């Protein structure tokens, strides 16, 4: 009990806001032992939910593909942090937002999401992948997203 309280206290000092969100750092054994239906649900987000959260400014989209893949094609609202660079680039993530990891087919996004969760981040992976997001952000959906999101994010036109 004392160890848990101390870890929780240190976590709140190092990462303000984590305890109020119910998120603390943990090891993989603990994560697996405590895995529940609620965690299974919270680990996933779809393109529609992500779009709303990006428009509200409550999510950060992380494209975890290799640099060359990102350069070939990417979403302007995404930050590229390749999976193999993620441990060294945690300082680029906004702890006040849901961190959404994404790649075309979800394999690397799931690994990145789990890693971030173990590091105490509120995170989810894009369940329909970047290909699903590209499909969703076409036509009128793309126009509406760019118009709304672009007002809050100066990177976009």
C-alpha positions, 0 to 999 in steps of 0.5 A, spaced: 500 500 500 505 504 501 509 503 495 503 504 491 501 511 494 508 513 494 508 511 486 502 515 485 504 521 489 511 521 485 507 520 479 502 526 480 508 531 482 512 529 475 506 529 471 500 533 474 493 531 472 495 524 471 492 522 477 485 526 476 485 522 470 486 516 473 492 514 469 499 512 472 505 509 470 506 502 471 510 496 468 507 491 463 506 485 468 501 490 472 498 492 466 496 485 463 494 483 470 489 489 471 487 489 463 479 489 463 473 490 458 473 498 460 481 498 458 479 494 452 474 500 450 478 506 452 484 503 448 481 504 441 478 510 437 475 511 430 476 516 425 469 520 427 471 520 434 478 523 433 476 528 428 471 531 433 477 531 438 482 534 433 477 540 432 476 541 439 483 541 441 483 535 446 487 530 442 494 529 438 495 525 432 501 521 432 503 518 426 508 512 428 510 510 421 518 511 419 520 518 416 520 515 409 513 513 409 510 519 412 514 523 407 511 519 401 504 521 404 501 524 411 495 527 414 497 535 415 494 534 422 499 529 424 506 529 428 511 524 425 514 520 431 516 513 428 515 508 433 523 506 434 524 514 436 518 514 441 522 513 447 526 519 446 521 524 443 516 523 449 517 531 451 513 532 444 507 529 446 501 534 450 500 530 456 493 534 457 490 531 450 489 524 448 495 521 444 492 517 438 497 513 435 496 511 428 499 507 422 496 504 416 494 497 419 494 498 426 500 494 428 505 499 430 500 504 433 497 498 438 505 497 440 506 505 441 499 506 444 501 500 449 508 503 450 505 510 452 500 507 456 505 504 460 509 511 461 502 514 464 499 517 458 492 518 456 492 514 449 488 510 444 490 507 437 486 509 431 482 503 430 481 504 423 488 506 421 490 512 417 487 508 411 480 509 414 482 516 416 484 518 409 477 514 407 473 518 412 477 525 410 475 525 403 470 530 400 465 534 404 468 531 410 475 533 408 473 540 407 469 541 413 475 538 417 480 543 414 475 549 415 474 548 422 481 545 424 485 550 420 482 555 424 485 553 430 491 550 427 496 555 423 500 549 420 494 548 415 491 552 410 
